[in-house]
Each structure stands twice: as C-alpha cells, then as structure tokens.
Amino acid sequence: MEKEVEAFIKCLRTDRGGEFNLLDFKLFCEANGIERQLTTLYTPHRNGVAEHKNRIVMNMVHCLLFAKHVPKTFWTEAVN
C-alpha cells in the first residue's frame, strides 16, 4: 500500500485472526511504528467496511455458481 499511494501506514485495525496475532507480525508493526487496533472477538460489524465488501463478494460468488450450475468445489476459484 505504501508504494501504491506513497503514504505510510500509521494504524492497522484487524480482527483477532491468528495471522494477525503472531509474534513476528507484532514485532514488525512495532519496528515500523504501526499502531495495532484489535476488534472485539465475534463482532464483525466493528470492521464494517471490510466485512461489507467481503459479503458483497461472497454473494456474487454464490449467485454465479448457482446461475451456472457450477459445483461448490469451485468456490475458491470463483472468489479469485
């Protein structure tokens, strides 16, 4: 992101997913001056913009698979 918009990340708000709670990630954020804000467990509405975009993508994928009679095993490919 920093290279695309030429601005530094100052704060990162994430859920408490395992990928964001690793010690290496915590140390990386500290070393680069990135404040971490963690949302409360099981409250996706706190991360509204990202959750809304995810819901839109998932709804589109569901509709595409259903309309074209594609098996659910192709879910990942359809999301990509």
HELIX and SHEET records of a PDB file:
HELIX    1   1 GLU A    2  VAL A    5  1                                   4    
HELIX    2   2 GLY A   18  PHE A   20  5                                   3    
HELIX    3   3 LEU A   23  ALA A   31  1                                   9    
HELIX    4   4 PRO A   44  ASN A   47  5                                   4    
HELIX    5   5 GLY A   48  ALA A   67  1                                  20    
HELIX    6   6 LYS A   72  PHE A   74  5                                   3    
HELIX    7   7 TRP A   75  VAL A   79  1                                   5    
SHEET    1   A 2 CYS A  11  THR A  14  0                                        
SHEET    2   A 2 GLU A  35  LEU A  38  1                                        
END                                                                             
